Each structure stands twice: as structure tokens, then as C-alpha cells.
């Protein structure tokens, strides 16, 4: 049978591991580059911008 001390150490370890994984996940999520944001559209300007320049 598992003792109280072993259960306590297991709970602390699993809780700490969960918090580390949450921090690592959020770090990667914040620093991830989405495909839609990184693409630069090259082409004619919008009609309002080109009308102002003429």
C-alpha cells in the first residue's frame, strides 16, 4: 500500500509537472507564428488608398 508520505510526494511532483507543462505550453503558444499573420500580401493597393494618391 502507498504511504501518506509517498502520496504527498507524488501529488507535489505531479502538480509541479503540470504547472511546468502549462508554462511551457503558454510560452510556445505566445511565440508561435500563425500562417495568416506572417504572409505579406503584395499587389495593388486598395481603391481608397490609390484614389487619395492620384
N, CA, C and O atoms as a CHARMM CRD file, in Angstrom:
* protein
*
  216
    1    1 UNK  N      0.84000  -1.18000   0.00000 PROA 1      0.00000
    2    1 UNK  CA     0.00000   0.00000   0.00000 PROA 1      0.00000
    3    1 UNK  C      0.88700   1.24500   0.00000 PROA 1      0.00000
    4    1 UNK  O      2.00600   1.22200   0.51200 PROA 1      0.00000
    5    2 UNK  N      0.38500   2.30600  -0.56700 PROA 2      0.00000
    6    2 UNK  CA     1.14900   3.54900  -0.63100 PROA 2      0.00000
    7    2 UNK  C      0.99300   4.31300   0.69000 PROA 2      0.00000
    8    2 UNK  O     -0.10200   4.41800   1.24300 PROA 2      0.00000
    9    3 UNK  N      2.09900   4.83000   1.16600 PROA 3      0.00000
   10    3 UNK  CA     2.04900   5.55800   2.44100 PROA 3      0.00000
   11    3 UNK  C      1.63300   7.01100   2.19700 PROA 3      0.00000
   12    3 UNK  O      1.60400   7.48500   1.06100 PROA 3      0.00000
   13    4 UNK  N      1.31900   7.68900   3.27400 PROA 4      0.00000
   14    4 UNK  CA     0.91600   9.08900   3.17200 PROA 4      0.00000
   15    4 UNK  C      2.04600   9.95500   2.62300 PROA 4      0.00000
   16    4 UNK  O      1.80600  10.86800   1.83200 PROA 4      0.00000
   17    5 UNK  N      3.26900   9.67100   3.04100 PROA 5      0.00000
   18    5 UNK  CA     4.41100  10.44800   2.56400 PROA 5      0.00000
   19    5 UNK  C      4.62800  10.25300   1.06600 PROA 5      0.00000
   20    5 UNK  O      4.89500  11.21500   0.34600 PROA 5      0.00000
   21    6 UNK  N      4.51500   9.01300   0.59600 PROA 6      0.00000
   22    6 UNK  CA     4.66900   8.75100  -0.83400 PROA 6      0.00000
   23    6 UNK  C      3.55900   9.42400  -1.63700 PROA 6      0.00000
   24    6 UNK  O      3.81200   9.96200  -2.71500 PROA 6      0.00000
   25    7 UNK  N      2.35200   9.39600  -1.12800 PROA 7      0.00000
   26    7 UNK  CA     1.23300  10.04500  -1.80200 PROA 7      0.00000
   27    7 UNK  C      1.43600  11.55400  -1.85700 PROA 7      0.00000
   28    7 UNK  O      1.13900  12.19200  -2.86700 PROA 7      0.00000
   29    8 UNK  N      1.93800  12.11400  -0.77600 PROA 8      0.00000
   30    8 UNK  CA     2.21800  13.54800  -0.72800 PROA 8      0.00000
   31    8 UNK  C      3.28200  13.92500  -1.75700 PROA 8      0.00000
   32    8 UNK  O      3.11800  14.89100  -2.50200 PROA 8      0.00000
   33    9 UNK  N      4.37200  13.16000  -1.79400 PROA 9      0.00000
   34    9 UNK  CA     5.44000  13.44400  -2.75700 PROA 9      0.00000
   35    9 UNK  C      4.95300  13.29200  -4.19100 PROA 9      0.00000
   36    9 UNK  O      5.32500  14.08100  -5.06000 PROA 9      0.00000
   37   10 UNK  N      4.12800  12.28700  -4.44300 PROA 10     0.00000
   38   10 UNK  CA     3.57400  12.08300  -5.78000 PROA 10     0.00000
   39   10 UNK  C      2.67300  13.24700  -6.18000 PROA 10     0.00000
   40   10 UNK  O      2.73400  13.71900  -7.31500 PROA 10     0.00000
   41   11 UNK  N      1.84100  13.71100  -5.25200 PROA 11     0.00000
   42   11 UNK  CA     0.94700  14.83100  -5.54500 PROA 11     0.00000
   43   11 UNK  C      1.72900  16.11200  -5.81600 PROA 11     0.00000
   44   11 UNK  O      1.39200  16.86500  -6.73000 PROA 11     0.00000
   45   12 UNK  N      2.76500  16.35800  -5.03000 PROA 12     0.00000
   46   12 UNK  CA     3.58900  17.54800  -5.24000 PROA 12     0.00000
   47   12 UNK  C      4.31300  17.45500  -6.57700 PROA 12     0.00000
   48   12 UNK  O      4.37900  18.44000  -7.31200 PROA 12     0.00000
   49   13 UNK  N      4.85200  16.29000  -6.89900 PROA 13     0.00000
   50   13 UNK  CA     5.55800  16.11400  -8.16200 PROA 13     0.00000
   51   13 UNK  C      4.62200  16.29900  -9.35100 PROA 13     0.00000
   52   13 UNK  O      4.95600  17.01500 -10.29500 PROA 13     0.00000
   53   14 UNK  N      3.46400  15.66500  -9.31500 PROA 14     0.00000
   54   14 UNK  CA     2.53000  15.77500 -10.43900 PROA 14     0.00000
   55   14 UNK  C      1.98300  17.19400 -10.57900 PROA 14     0.00000
   56   14 UNK  O      1.79000  17.67400 -11.69600 PROA 14     0.00000
   57   15 UNK  N      1.73400  17.86000  -9.47200 PROA 15     0.00000
   58   15 UNK  CA     1.28500  19.25000  -9.52900 PROA 15     0.00000
   59   15 UNK  C      2.34900  20.16300 -10.10200 PROA 15     0.00000
   60   15 UNK  O      2.05000  21.04400 -10.90800 PROA 15     0.00000
   61   16 UNK  N      3.59100  19.95500  -9.69000 PROA 16     0.00000
   62   16 UNK  CA     4.69500  20.75800 -10.22200 PROA 16     0.00000
   63   16 UNK  C      4.90000  20.49100 -11.70200 PROA 16     0.00000
   64   16 UNK  O      5.12200  21.42200 -12.47600 PROA 16     0.00000
   65   17 UNK  N      4.82700  19.23100 -12.10300 PROA 17     0.00000
   66   17 UNK  CA     4.98200  18.88900 -13.51800 PROA 17     0.00000
   67   17 UNK  C      3.86400  19.50800 -14.35100 PROA 17     0.00000
   68   17 UNK  O      4.10700  19.97900 -15.46200 PROA 17     0.00000
   69   18 UNK  N      2.64900  19.51100 -13.82700 PROA 18     0.00000
   70   18 UNK  CA     1.52900  20.11300 -14.55000 PROA 18     0.00000
   71   18 UNK  C      1.74200  21.61300 -14.72400 PROA 18     0.00000
   72   18 UNK  O      1.47800  22.14900 -15.80100 PROA 18     0.00000
   73   19 UNK  N      2.20800  22.29000 -13.70100 PROA 19     0.00000
   74   19 UNK  CA     2.43500  23.73100 -13.80100 PROA 19     0.00000
   75   19 UNK  C      3.55700  24.04800 -14.78500 PROA 19     0.00000
   76   19 UNK  O      3.46400  25.01600 -15.53900 PROA 19     0.00000
   77   20 UNK  N      4.61000  23.24400 -14.78300 PROA 20     0.00000
   78   20 UNK  CA     5.70200  23.45400 -15.73600 PROA 20     0.00000
   79   20 UNK  C      5.19800  23.25200 -17.15900 PROA 20     0.00000
   80   20 UNK  O      5.53500  24.03300 -18.04900 PROA 20     0.00000
   81   21 UNK  N      4.39900  22.22200 -17.38400 PROA 21     0.00000
   82   21 UNK  CA     3.86000  21.98200 -18.72100 PROA 21     0.00000
   83   21 UNK  C      2.93300  23.10700 -19.16500 PROA 21     0.00000
   84   21 UNK  O      2.92200  23.46200 -20.34400 PROA 21     0.00000
   85   22 UNK  N      2.16300  23.67000 -18.25500 PROA 22     0.00000
   86   22 UNK  CA     1.28800  24.79700 -18.59800 PROA 22     0.00000
   87   22 UNK  C      2.11200  26.01000 -19.00000 PROA 22     0.00000
   88   22 UNK  O      1.78500  26.68600 -19.97600 PROA 22     0.00000
   89   23 UNK  N      3.17200  26.29000 -18.26200 PROA 23     0.00000
   90   23 UNK  CA     4.03300  27.42800 -18.58600 PROA 23     0.00000
   91   23 UNK  C      4.71800  27.21700 -19.93100 PROA 23     0.00000
   92   23 UNK  O      4.78800  28.14400 -20.73700 PROA 23     0.00000
   93   24 UNK  N      5.21900  26.02100 -20.18300 PROA 24     0.00000
   94   24 UNK  CA     5.88300  25.72400 -21.45800 PROA 24     0.00000
   95   24 UNK  C      4.89100  25.83100 -22.60900 PROA 24     0.00000
   96   24 UNK  O      5.21900  26.38800 -23.65700 PROA 24     0.00000
   97   25 UNK  N      3.68300  25.30600 -22.42700 PROA 25     0.00000
   98   25 UNK  CA     2.66400  25.39200 -23.47200 PROA 25     0.00000
   99   25 UNK  C      2.33600  26.84800 -23.78900 PROA 25     0.00000
  100   25 UNK  O      2.25900  27.22400 -24.95800 PROA 25     0.00000
  101   26 UNK  N      2.14300  27.66800 -22.75800 PROA 26     0.00000
  102   26 UNK  CA     1.82900  29.07300 -22.99200 PROA 26     0.00000
  103   26 UNK  C      2.98600  29.80900 -23.64600 PROA 26     0.00000
  104   26 UNK  O      2.75900  30.69800 -24.46600 PROA 26     0.00000
  105   27 UNK  N      4.21600  29.46100 -23.30400 PROA 27     0.00000
  106   27 UNK  CA     5.37500  30.07500 -23.94500 PROA 27     0.00000
  107   27 UNK  C      5.36900  29.80000 -25.44100 PROA 27     0.00000
  108   27 UNK  O      5.57600  30.71000 -26.24300 PROA 27     0.00000
  109   28 UNK  N      5.13000  28.54200 -25.82100 PROA 28     0.00000
  110   28 UNK  CA     5.09800  28.20300 -27.24300 PROA 28     0.00000
  111   28 UNK  C      3.88400  28.80800 -27.93300 PROA 28     0.00000
  112   28 UNK  O      3.98000  29.20900 -29.09300 PROA 28     0.00000
  113   29 UNK  N      2.76700  28.88300 -27.26400 PROA 29     0.00000
  114   29 UNK  CA     1.55300  29.44100 -27.86100 PROA 29     0.00000
  115   29 UNK  C      1.71300  30.93400 -28.13800 PROA 29     0.00000
  116   29 UNK  O      1.26900  31.42200 -29.17700 PROA 29     0.00000
  117   30 UNK  N      2.33600  31.65300 -27.22700 PROA 30     0.00000
  118   30 UNK  CA     2.52300  33.08800 -27.40900 PROA 30     0.00000
  119   30 UNK  C      3.53600  33.35900 -28.50900 PROA 30     0.00000
  120   30 UNK  O      3.36400  34.30200 -29.28200 PROA 30     0.00000
  121   31 UNK  N      4.57600  32.56200 -28.59500 PROA 31     0.00000
  122   31 UNK  CA     5.64400  32.80100 -29.56000 PROA 31     0.00000
  123   31 UNK  C      5.42000  32.12600 -30.90300 PROA 31     0.00000
  124   31 UNK  O      6.25700  32.25400 -31.79700 PROA 31     0.00000
  125   32 UNK  N      4.32300  31.41700 -31.06700 PROA 32     0.00000
  126   32 UNK  CA     4.04600  30.74500 -32.33600 PROA 32     0.00000
  127   32 UNK  C      3.64900  31.77700 -33.38000 PROA 32     0.00000
  128   32 UNK  O      2.95100  32.74700 -33.08500 PROA 32     0.00000
  129   33 UNK  N      4.10100  31.55200 -34.59200 PROA 33     0.00000
  130   33 UNK  CA     3.73000  32.42300 -35.69800 PROA 33     0.00000
  131   33 UNK  C      2.63800  31.73000 -36.49600 PROA 33     0.00000
  132   33 UNK  O      2.83200  30.63200 -37.01700 PROA 33     0.00000
  133   34 UNK  N      1.49400  32.38200 -36.58500 PROA 34     0.00000
  134   34 UNK  CA     0.41600  31.78500 -37.36200 PROA 34     0.00000
  135   34 UNK  C      0.65500  32.05200 -38.84100 PROA 34     0.00000
  136   34 UNK  O      1.30200  33.03500 -39.20000 PROA 34     0.00000
  137   35 UNK  N      0.14400  31.19500 -39.68200 PROA 35     0.00000
  138   35 UNK  CA     0.37200  31.31000 -41.11800 PROA 35     0.00000
  139   35 UNK  C     -0.30100  32.54600 -41.69300 PROA 35     0.00000
  140   35 UNK  O      0.22200  33.14100 -42.63500 PROA 35     0.00000
  141   36 UNK  N     -1.43000  32.94300 -41.16200 PROA 36     0.00000
  142   36 UNK  CA    -2.15700  34.09000 -41.68100 PROA 36     0.00000
  143   36 UNK  C     -1.47900  35.41000 -41.37500 PROA 36     0.00000
  144   36 UNK  O     -1.55100  36.33800 -42.18000 PROA 36     0.00000
  145   37 UNK  N     -0.82900  35.51400 -40.24300 PROA 37     0.00000
  146   37 UNK  CA    -0.22700  36.78100 -39.84600 PROA 37     0.00000
  147   37 UNK  C      1.13500  37.01100 -40.49600 PROA 37     0.00000
  148   37 UNK  O      1.54000  38.16200 -40.65900 PROA 37     0.00000
  149   38 UNK  N      1.83900  35.97200 -40.86600 PROA 38     0.00000
  150   38 UNK  CA     3.19100  36.14300 -41.37500 PROA 38     0.00000
  151   38 UNK  C      3.22900  36.40400 -42.87100 PROA 38     0.00000
  152   38 UNK  O      4.23200  36.90300 -43.38100 PROA 38     0.00000
  153   39 UNK  N      2.16100  36.08000 -43.58200 PROA 39     0.00000
  154   39 UNK  CA     2.19100  36.27900 -45.02700 PROA 39     0.00000
  155   39 UNK  C      2.00100  37.75800 -45.34000 PROA 39     0.00000
  156   39 UNK  O      1.15500  38.42900 -44.75000 PROA 39     0.00000
  157   40 UNK  N      2.79900  38.24900 -46.27300 PROA 40     0.00000
  158   40 UNK  CA     2.71700  39.63700 -46.69800 PROA 40     0.00000
  159   40 UNK  C      2.07300  39.65000 -48.06800 PROA 40     0.00000
  160   40 UNK  O      2.54800  39.00200 -49.00100 PROA 40     0.00000
  161   41 UNK  N      0.98800  40.39400 -48.17700 PROA 41     0.00000
  162   41 UNK  CA     0.28300  40.46300 -49.45400 PROA 41     0.00000
  163   41 UNK  C      0.95000  41.50800 -50.33200 PROA 41     0.00000
  164   41 UNK  O      1.12600  42.65600 -49.92400 PROA 41     0.00000
  165   42 UNK  N      1.32000  41.10400 -51.53700 PROA 42     0.00000
  166   42 UNK  CA     1.93600  42.00500 -52.49400 PROA 42     0.00000
  167   42 UNK  C      0.97200  42.14300 -53.65400 PROA 42     0.00000
  168   42 UNK  O      0.55500  41.15100 -54.25100 PROA 42     0.00000
  169   43 UNK  N      0.62600  43.36000 -53.96500 PROA 43     0.00000
  170   43 UNK  CA    -0.31300  43.58000 -55.05600 PROA 43     0.00000
  171   43 UNK  C     -0.77000  45.02200 -55.05700 PROA 43     0.00000
  172   43 UNK  O     -0.19500  45.86900 -54.37300 PROA 43     0.00000
  173   44 UNK  N     -1.80900  45.29500 -55.83100 PROA 44     0.00000
  174   44 UNK  CA    -2.29300  46.67600 -55.91200 PROA 44     0.00000
  175   44 UNK  C     -2.86800  47.13600 -54.57900 PROA 44     0.00000
  176   44 UNK  O     -3.38400  46.34000 -53.79500 PROA 44     0.00000
  177   45 UNK  N     -2.76500  48.42600 -54.34600 PROA 45     0.00000
  178   45 UNK  CA    -3.29400  48.98400 -53.11400 PROA 45     0.00000
  179   45 UNK  C     -4.81000  49.01300 -53.17700 PROA 45     0.00000
  180   45 UNK  O     -5.40400  48.83300 -54.24100 PROA 45     0.00000
  181   46 UNK  N     -5.42200  49.23800 -52.03900 PROA 46     0.00000
  182   46 UNK  CA    -6.87600  49.32300 -52.01100 PROA 46     0.00000
  183   46 UNK  C     -7.33600  50.56200 -52.76900 PROA 46     0.00000
  184   46 UNK  O     -6.55200  51.48800 -52.97600 PROA 46     0.00000
  185   47 UNK  N     -8.58400  50.58500 -53.17900 PROA 47     0.00000
  186   47 UNK  CA    -9.09200  51.67300 -54.01600 PROA 47     0.00000
  187   47 UNK  C     -9.08400  53.00500 -53.28700 PROA 47     0.00000
  188   47 UNK  O     -8.84600  54.04000 -53.90900 PROA 47     0.00000
  189   48 UNK  N     -9.33600  53.00500 -51.99200 PROA 48     0.00000
  190   48 UNK  CA    -9.33900  54.27600 -51.26000 PROA 48     0.00000
  191   48 UNK  C     -7.92800  54.85000 -51.16000 PROA 48     0.00000
  192   48 UNK  O     -7.75300  56.06600 -51.23300 PROA 48     0.00000
  193   49 UNK  N     -6.93200  54.00500 -50.99600 PROA 49     0.00000
  194   49 UNK  CA    -5.55400  54.48200 -50.90000 PROA 49     0.00000
  195   49 UNK  C     -5.05500  54.96700 -52.25400 PROA 49     0.00000
  196   49 UNK  O     -4.34100  55.96700 -52.32200 PROA 49     0.00000
  197   50 UNK  N     -5.41700  54.27700 -53.33200 PROA 50     0.00000
  198   50 UNK  CA    -4.95200  54.69900 -54.65200 PROA 50     0.00000
  199   50 UNK  C     -5.69600  55.94200 -55.11400 PROA 50     0.00000
  200   50 UNK  O     -5.14300  56.73800 -55.87400 PROA 50     0.00000
  201   51 UNK  N     -6.93400  56.12900 -54.67500 PROA 51     0.00000
  202   51 UNK  CA    -7.68300  57.32200 -55.04700 PROA 51     0.00000
  203   51 UNK  C     -7.10100  58.55300 -54.36100 PROA 51     0.00000
  204   51 UNK  O     -7.09400  59.64000 -54.94000 PROA 51     0.00000
  205   52 UNK  N     -6.61800  58.39600 -53.14400 PROA 52     0.00000
  206   52 UNK  CA    -6.03200  59.52000 -52.42100 PROA 52     0.00000
  207   52 UNK  C     -4.70000  59.93500 -53.02900 PROA 52     0.00000
  208   52 UNK  O     -4.34500  61.11300 -52.99300 PROA 52     0.00000
  209   53 UNK  N     -3.95600  58.98000 -53.58900 PROA 53     0.00000
  210   53 UNK  CA    -2.63700  59.30100 -54.12500 PROA 53     0.00000
  211   53 UNK  C     -2.70900  59.96600 -55.48700 PROA 53     0.00000
  212   53 UNK  O     -1.72400  60.56500 -55.92000 PROA 53     0.00000
  213   54 UNK  N     -3.83300  59.88300 -56.17700 PROA 54     0.00000
  214   54 UNK  CA    -3.95300  60.47700 -57.52900 PROA 54     0.00000
  215   54 UNK  C     -4.30900  61.91600 -57.49900 PROA 54     0.00000
  216   54 UNK  O     -4.44300  62.54000 -58.55100 PROA 54     0.00000
